[in-house]
Amino acid sequence: MANPDPWDAVATSIIRQVIRAGQARKLYRLLCSEHGETITTAQGSATLFPTAETVLALPEEEFKRLGLAFKRAPLRAAARVYLDLGQKWTELDPLQLINELQSIPRIGPWTAKATVTDLTNDYALYDYADLAVRTWAAKLAPQYNWPDDAASFARVWEAATHDQLSAWTALTLAWGVRHANGVAF
């Protein structure tokens, strides 16, 4: 499902930068539980990601305490830009938004593409040469000789998935999450 909240999408992508998925989930949930709003749904309670205003107000020591010191600067930068331009983000074409997001310090192509993928649920926009896709594709289809380098893998992946690039990328990542968590199909 597409994420309807541009702030949550960009913040989630920042937290996911350069760390293992399991660690990113842990940090995201911790920040939510410590500083997010708890809501009640028909399925039970859920805690939302802290607002951009809340993230801007957190002292440096709190980021350190939560294990998010490295994420402080990009989260704050994104919060400031979101508060100024968040409405504009909702009006941009996905490719324009990818470019716009990269104007935020410490947001590069991977983070921008992950954010827009989260907002649109279009995995053709995801950086499908990402290590996660390469890793899980190799485990899903070990008989195929997948290239090791990102650029070559991207070309082969595009050719192999044709007009189903989004679906195969999403399925491969979802399979990887289930496989990594030890959940059998």
C-alpha positions as CSV (number, residue, x, y, z in Angstrom):
1,M,0.0,0.0,0.0
2,A,1.2,3.5,-0.8
3,N,2.1,5.7,2.2
4,P,-0.2,8.8,2.1
5,D,2.2,10.8,4.3
6,P,5.1,12.5,2.6
7,W,6.8,13.3,5.9
8,D,6.6,9.8,7.1
9,A,7.9,8.5,3.7
10,V,11.0,10.7,3.6
11,A,11.8,10.2,7.3
12,T,11.5,6.4,6.9
13,S,13.8,6.5,4.0
14,I,16.3,8.5,5.9
15,I,16.3,6.1,8.8
16,R,16.8,3.2,6.3
17,Q,20.0,4.8,4.9
18,V,23.1,2.6,5.1
19,I,21.9,0.3,7.9
20,R,20.4,-3.2,7.9
21,A,16.6,-3.3,7.5
22,G,16.1,-4.9,10.9
23,Q,18.0,-2.2,12.6
24,A,16.1,0.5,10.7
25,R,12.8,-1.0,11.8
26,K,14.0,-1.0,15.4
27,L,15.0,2.6,15.3
28,Y,11.9,3.7,13.5
29,R,9.7,2.0,16.0
30,L,11.6,3.3,18.9
31,L,11.3,6.9,17.7
32,C,7.6,6.3,17.1
33,S,7.1,4.9,20.6
34,E,9.1,7.6,22.3
35,H,7.8,10.7,20.4
36,G,4.9,9.7,18.1
37,E,1.2,10.0,18.7
38,T,-0.6,6.9,19.7
39,I,-3.9,6.3,17.9
40,T,-6.6,3.6,18.4
41,T,-7.8,1.7,15.3
42,A,-10.2,-1.2,14.9
43,Q,-7.1,-3.5,14.9
44,G,-5.7,-2.0,18.1
45,S,-3.3,0.8,19.0
46,A,-0.6,2.2,16.7
47,T,2.0,4.8,17.2
48,L,2.6,7.3,14.4
49,F,5.9,8.7,13.4
50,P,6.7,12.0,15.2
51,T,5.7,15.1,13.3
52,A,8.3,17.2,11.6
53,E,7.8,19.8,14.3
54,T,8.5,17.2,17.0
55,V,11.7,16.0,15.2
56,L,12.9,19.6,15.0
57,A,12.3,20.2,18.7
58,L,14.2,17.1,19.9
59,P,17.5,17.9,21.6
60,E,20.7,16.4,20.2
61,E,21.0,14.3,23.4
62,E,17.7,12.6,22.6
63,F,18.9,11.5,19.1
64,K,22.0,10.1,20.8
65,R,20.0,8.3,23.5
66,L,17.8,6.7,20.8
67,G,20.8,5.6,18.7
68,L,19.9,8.1,16.0
69,A,22.7,10.6,16.3
70,F,23.8,9.9,12.7
71,K,20.2,10.5,11.4
72,R,19.7,13.8,13.3
73,A,21.1,16.2,10.6
74,P,19.2,14.6,7.6
75,L,16.0,14.2,9.6
76,R,16.1,17.8,10.7
77,A,17.0,19.1,7.2
78,A,14.1,17.1,5.8
79,A,11.7,18.3,8.5
80,R,12.5,21.9,7.7
81,V,12.1,21.4,3.9
82,Y,8.9,19.4,4.5
83,L,7.4,22.2,6.6
84,D,8.1,24.7,3.8
85,L,7.4,22.5,0.7
86,G,5.5,19.5,1.8
87,Q,2.3,20.6,0.1
88,K,4.2,21.2,-3.1
89,W,5.6,17.6,-2.9
90,T,2.1,16.2,-3.2
91,E,1.6,18.1,-6.5
92,L,4.8,17.0,-8.2
93,D,5.2,14.2,-10.7
94,P,7.1,11.3,-9.1
95,L,10.2,11.9,-11.2
96,Q,10.1,15.6,-10.3
97,L,9.8,14.7,-6.6
98,I,12.8,12.4,-6.8
99,N,14.8,15.3,-8.1
100,E,13.3,17.8,-5.6
101,L,14.1,15.5,-2.6
102,Q,17.7,15.3,-3.6
103,S,18.1,19.1,-2.9
104,I,17.8,18.2,0.8
105,P,21.3,17.7,2.4
106,R,22.2,14.0,2.8
107,I,19.4,12.8,0.6
108,G,20.7,11.1,-2.5
109,P,19.2,9.1,-5.3
110,W,18.5,5.9,-3.2
111,T,16.7,7.8,-0.4
112,A,14.7,9.9,-2.9
113,K,13.7,6.9,-4.9
114,A,12.8,4.9,-1.8
115,T,10.6,7.8,-0.6
116,V,8.8,8.2,-3.9
117,T,8.3,4.4,-4.1
118,D,6.7,4.5,-0.7
119,L,4.4,7.3,-1.7
120,T,3.4,5.8,-5.0
121,N,3.7,2.1,-4.5
122,D,5.5,2.0,-7.9
123,Y,8.5,-0.2,-7.4
124,A,9.7,0.7,-10.9
125,L,10.9,3.9,-9.3
126,Y,12.8,2.1,-6.6
127,D,16.6,1.8,-6.9
128,Y,16.3,-1.8,-8.1
129,A,20.0,-2.2,-8.4
130,D,20.1,-1.9,-4.6
131,L,21.9,-4.6,-2.7
132,A,18.7,-5.9,-1.2
133,V,17.2,-6.6,-4.6
134,R,20.4,-8.1,-5.9
135,T,20.7,-10.3,-2.8
136,W,17.2,-11.6,-2.9
137,A,17.1,-12.1,-6.6
138,A,20.2,-14.3,-6.3
139,K,18.5,-16.4,-3.6
140,L,15.2,-16.6,-5.4
141,A,16.7,-17.7,-8.7
142,P,20.2,-19.1,-7.9
143,Q,20.3,-20.9,-11.2
144,Y,20.5,-17.5,-13.0
145,N,23.9,-15.9,-13.3
146,W,23.1,-12.5,-11.8
147,P,25.8,-9.8,-12.3
148,D,27.5,-8.6,-9.1
149,D,27.8,-4.9,-9.9
150,A,24.8,-2.6,-9.6
151,A,24.8,-1.1,-13.1
152,S,25.0,-4.5,-14.8
153,F,22.4,-6.0,-12.5
154,A,20.0,-3.1,-13.3
155,R,20.3,-3.7,-17.0
156,V,19.7,-7.5,-16.6
157,W,16.9,-6.9,-14.1
158,E,15.1,-4.5,-16.5
159,A,15.4,-7.0,-19.3
160,A,14.3,-9.9,-17.2
161,T,11.2,-8.1,-15.7
162,H,10.1,-6.2,-18.8
163,D,6.8,-4.4,-18.2
164,Q,6.5,-6.1,-14.8
165,L,9.5,-4.3,-13.3
166,S,7.5,-2.8,-10.4
167,A,5.8,-6.1,-9.5
168,W,8.9,-8.2,-9.6
169,T,10.9,-5.7,-7.6
170,A,8.2,-5.5,-4.9
171,L,7.8,-9.2,-4.8
172,T,11.5,-9.8,-4.6
173,L,11.9,-7.3,-1.7
174,A,8.8,-8.8,0.1
175,W,10.1,-12.3,-0.3
176,G,13.4,-11.1,1.1
177,V,11.8,-9.6,4.2
178,R,9.9,-12.8,4.9
179,H,13.0,-14.9,4.3
180,A,15.2,-12.7,6.4
181,N,12.6,-12.9,9.3
182,G,12.5,-16.7,9.0
183,V,8.8,-16.7,7.9
184,A,8.0,-19.6,5.6
185,F,5.5,-19.3,2.8
